[in-house]
Amino acid sequence: MIDGLQMPPSQNSSPWGPKLRVLDLRLDPDCRTTCSEIKTTCPFCFQSCICSQRSILNGDKAQHSVRCLRRVRSETEPRSSVEPMKLLVELSLDDTSRTRQFLSFLKSKVDQSSGSLHLCCRELQIVKISAHKSFLRLLDLGCTDHLEVNEARLNEVTTLLARMIHLDRLTLSKISSKSCKGRNFRTFLTHLRRMDNLQELSLSFFYLSGQLHRLLRVLPPQMDTLCLSFCGLSDRDITALSLSPQARHLTLLNLSNNDMSWDSSESFQVLLETASGTLQYLELNNCLITDSTLSTLIPILSRCTHLRVLSFSFNPITMPVLTTLLHHLTALMELKLVIYPVPLHCYEHWNLHDGLDHGKCAEVQAQLKAMLQAVQRNDMHWTIRYK
């Protein structure tokens, strides 16, 4: 499809040339852009890309010349000498030969267009930035809404962020811990401060111990999604999160895979209480939550009336506390899925998968299912997750 695009150089362009202005190859079949001017959904709205310097509708004059394709050229009207075209894509840059071949082809197509093809990548996923530096220089990152980077140094990430304008989702995983310090971290915070539209931040294997308060300080207060898995969070970090303005807007919170200290769970209780009015998805997998900790959280969880999904697998919980939790959570009518850990009595030795008694696990599942049926909550699913 891309190879078939006709984009003659301006000096050779025909007044009767192709009229195609936008080719949308994004994955989501329901992808549509809502026009902020007429408050309706159009197949294409060039205004969504105005912030890009290379947008085909850059500038006030261009914005007023098109209103969601309402002004249609007649077939008898000669076309202007330059008819730019926008190619909307989602790219996943990995190190496979298939990807390398496609990126090479795409680069050649952009080069052949003599600047008339605007490659607009709304969603960009990168595995190892260092392997794709040449192609990344080709992209106009002012169009990018969602950036996902896996395996990189923080200074490589900030180089990309410097070219971005309106990110609404940022996902970083396996960022070198040595690079998450000093000047690199300060530069990272400087660029995040500019991202006023950021709604979702996901950091995994990103060392943040004792630094979360600095991160929260630059994030938009209305941000509603925060995932901090394998971040080495400390009690100080949980306290900072509980007191942050973001806590009142969170709909999704994932703090999995952090060795949390629950000797004093007051900070987390404050966090959960603060987020109880908005929280819909909560993940606390592998956080060393014990019976005593979960028991203190049950009353607050019962007040999270908008909760839809709760996951706390891979924690050392006993069956009595698990049944107590179920008894309290069945009152939450929006809660449809609970992913729970294997109770301790199903193991010969805790944390040893080989000692798992599958027969006892089946009994646990049957008992919880019967409890749900007894209170007529067949719409709520409790799913066990094994080690």
KAMO-V176592 format. One line per field, one symbol per residue. ss: DSSP state (2 for helix, 1 for strand, 0 for the rest). phi: phi as a letter, one per 30 degrees, with the letter a starting at -180 (. if undefined). psi: psi as a letter, one per 40 degrees, with the letter a starting at -180 (. if undefined). A space follows every 10 residues. Layout:
# KAMO-V176592
ss=???
phi=???
psi=???
This chain:
# KAMO-V176592
ss=0000000002 2200000000 0111000000 0011100001 1100022220 0000000002 2222200000 0000000000 0000111111 1110002222 2222222222 2200001111 1111111022 2222220000 2220011111 1102222222 2000000011 1111102220 0222222222 2222000001 1111000000 0222222200 0000111110 0000222222 2200222200 0111000000 0000022222 2222200000 1110000000 2222222222 2000000011 1000000022 2222222220 0000001111 1002221000 0022210222 2222222222 2222000000 1111100
phi=.ddddcbdee dcdcdcddcd cbbccddddc dbcddddchb ccebbdddcd dddcedbdjd dddddbbhid dcdddccddd dbcdbcccbc cccccdddde dddddddddd dddhidccdc cdbbcbciee dbeddddddc ddddcbcbbb iacddddddd ddccbbdcbb bbbhcedddc bhdedddedd ddddddcdcb bbbbhbdbei cddddddcde dcecbbbbch cidceddddd ddcdddedcd cbbbcdicdd ccebcddddd eddddddbdc bbbbdhcidc eddddddeed edcddcdcbb bbdibdccde dddddeeddd dddddcbbcc dddeddcdbe icddcdcddd dddddddddd ddddchcddc cccdcdd
psi=dddehhgiid eeiiefiieh dhhhfidhee hihhhedefi hidihedeed ehdeiefhid dddeehgffd hhiieehiii dhgiihhhih hhgafidddd dddddddddd ddefeehhhh hdhhhhhgdd efddddddig eeehdhhhhh giiddddddd ddeidfhehh hhifhhddef ibdddddddd dddegdehdh hhhhfhhehe eddddddeih dehehhhghf efiidddddd ddeidddeeh dhhhfifhgi hedheddddd ddddededhd hhhfhfefhi dddddddddd deegeehdhh hfifigiidd ddddddddee ehdehdhhhi ihideeidhh ehddehhddd dddddddddd ddddeffeeh hhhihi.
